[in-house]
Amino acid sequence: MGKIWTAEDKCTTQRVCVPEQESSSSSSQPLLRGQRLIGQDGKLTKGMCAQGPSTGVTSCGVCLKSQATQTTCSQCERAACSSCTRQCSCCSSSCCSVCTTIE
């Protein structure tokens, strides 16, 4: 506990990773929409979304009101109702009020 490890020191214990255990633990949890996984090479990969029952009416991602008609934000892909959707002053695309830049 009193010694600080440096790069010149050799590690006496080796950690053995079993790929089957790692892949089963990461794939057993469902992913949310837009959620990414870290691959074996350290790069982000797009994961498969969890398939669940689809509901007709979802809530707005900004004000959390239940609205039947919603627009997807072009910046964060958040579902936003018509009262929370604005036109971005920088990119002129349809964005939610959280991502909108007002100058």
N, C-alpha and C positions, 0 to 999 in steps of 0.2 A: 504494500500500500504506500510505502514511503518513496518508491522509485518511480520516476517519470519515464514512460516508454519513448524511445526515440526510433528513428527509421533504421538505424544501424543494428538495433537489437533484433533477434530472431524470435518469432512467435513460437512458443512450444506447443500450443494447442491449435488444432485445425478444426475449423467448423465445416461440417459436411452438410450440404444442402441436398435434399431429395426433391427433384423437380415435380414429382407427382403430388407431393404434399403441398407445395407452394401453389401450384396451379389449381388444385381442388379448393383450397381455402379462398383464393381470390375470385374464382368463378362461382362459388356457392352463394355469394351475395349478389342480389340484383342491382344493376346500375340505374341511376337516374338518367333522364334525357340530357344529353350533352356531357355526361360525366366521362372522363378519360381514365385509362389504365396506364401504368408505367410498365413497359415491356422489359424483357430480359436484357435488352441492349441499353436500357435507360431512357429510351425515347417514349414520348406519349403516343398511345394508340387509341383509336376510337373503339369503345366497347359496345357490346350489344345492349340495347335498352331492355329493361324489364317489361315483359308483356303482361299487362294487367287488364282488368275489365275497363273498357272505355266508357266514360260517362258523357252524356250529352252536354251538360252545362258545367263549365269549370269556372273557377274564380279568377279575378284579375290578379296578376302578379304584383301590382302596385298598390291598389286600394283594397284588394281582397273582397270585392263585391262579386256576387254571382251574376255573370252576364252571358247571354247566349252568343252575341257577336263580339269577337275579339280579333285583334291584329297582333301579329308577332313582331316584336322589336327587332330591327335590323342589326342592332349592336349586341344585345345580350340574349336574344331569342326568348325573352320573357313575354308571356301572353298579357296583353294590356287591353282594357276596354277603350271605347271611343273617347271617354272623358280624360283618360290618362295618356292618350297617344298625342304626340306633338311632332312637328317637323323640325329636324335638327338644323340649326343655323350653319353648321360646318359642312355636313355632307348632304343636306336636303332630303334625307330619307326619313321614313316613318319610324320614330323611336318612342320608347316609353318616357314618361316624365322624369324618371330617375336618370336616364342616359342623355337626355336632351341638354345641349350646351346653349345657353342663352347669353348673348353678348350685348 
